[in-house]
Amino acid sequence: MLQITYFYDSIAIDVDNIIKPIQDAIIGLAYVDDNQISDVFVRKRNLSGNFRIENMTSILAEGFARGNEFLHIVVTDAPDQEVLT
């Protein structure tokens, strides 16, 4: 499963336009081929927006500390393929 959060400054690109380049960029780093990805969760948030982050990792904190727009990408095991919620 690929989880992508796009934290942007002022003008955001469409989330559907960032998925494929990211999947291709991490071939060989996170998986052998992007056809291994069965689930994708993508969202975008304005850095000036009103949101709360729970359980912030040091990597995510570093992204915020830089003060520029950034991507937070997590590769995890996919949920049970036999259960749809």
C-alpha positions as CSV (number, residue, x, y, z in Angstrom):
1,M,0.0,0.0,0.0
2,L,1.3,3.4,-0.9
3,Q,0.2,6.4,1.3
4,I,1.0,9.9,-0.1
5,T,0.3,13.2,1.5
6,Y,1.1,16.3,-0.5
7,F,1.6,19.3,1.8
8,Y,1.5,22.4,-0.5
9,D,2.1,26.1,0.0
10,S,-0.3,28.0,-2.2
11,I,-1.3,26.3,-5.5
12,A,-1.7,22.6,-5.4
13,I,-1.5,20.2,-8.3
14,D,-4.2,17.5,-8.6
15,V,-3.5,14.5,-6.5
16,D,-4.2,12.1,-9.4
17,N,-1.2,13.7,-11.2
18,I,1.3,12.9,-8.5
19,I,0.7,9.2,-8.0
20,K,2.3,7.6,-11.1
21,P,5.6,9.6,-11.0
22,I,6.0,8.7,-7.3
23,Q,5.2,5.0,-8.0
24,D,7.8,5.0,-10.8
25,A,10.4,6.9,-8.8
26,I,10.6,4.4,-6.0
27,I,10.8,1.2,-8.1
28,G,13.9,-0.6,-6.9
29,L,13.8,1.3,-3.5
30,A,10.5,0.1,-2.0
31,Y,9.4,-2.6,-4.3
32,V,10.5,-4.4,-7.5
33,D,7.7,-3.2,-9.7
34,D,4.8,-0.8,-9.2
35,N,2.4,-3.5,-10.2
36,Q,3.0,-4.8,-6.6
37,I,1.0,-1.8,-5.3
38,S,-2.6,-2.9,-4.7
39,D,-3.8,0.1,-2.7
40,V,-3.1,3.8,-2.9
41,F,-4.3,6.5,-0.4
42,V,-3.6,10.0,-1.5
43,R,-4.4,13.4,0.0
44,K,-3.3,17.0,-0.1
45,R,-3.2,19.6,2.7
46,N,-2.5,23.3,2.6
47,L,0.4,24.1,4.9
48,S,-1.5,27.1,6.1
49,G,-4.6,25.0,6.6
50,N,-6.3,23.9,9.8
51,F,-5.3,20.3,10.5
52,R,-4.0,18.2,13.3
53,I,-1.3,15.5,13.1
54,E,-1.3,12.6,15.5
55,N,1.8,10.5,16.2
56,M,4.1,12.7,14.1
57,T,7.3,11.0,13.1
58,S,10.7,12.7,13.1
59,I,10.7,12.5,9.2
60,L,7.3,14.3,9.0
61,A,8.4,16.9,11.6
62,E,11.5,17.6,9.4
63,G,9.3,18.2,6.4
64,F,7.3,20.8,8.4
65,A,10.5,22.4,9.8
66,R,11.8,23.1,6.3
67,G,8.8,25.4,5.7
68,N,8.4,24.4,2.0
69,E,5.9,22.2,0.3
70,F,6.7,18.5,0.5
71,L,5.5,15.0,0.0
72,H,5.2,12.5,2.8
73,I,5.3,8.9,1.4
74,V,4.7,5.7,3.3
75,V,4.9,2.2,1.9
76,T,3.1,-0.3,4.2
77,D,1.4,-3.7,4.0
78,A,-1.9,-3.5,2.2
79,P,-5.1,-4.1,4.2
80,D,-6.8,-7.5,3.9
81,Q,-7.5,-8.0,0.2
82,E,-10.6,-10.0,0.9
83,V,-12.3,-7.3,3.0
84,L,-13.5,-4.0,1.5
85,T,-14.6,-1.2,3.8
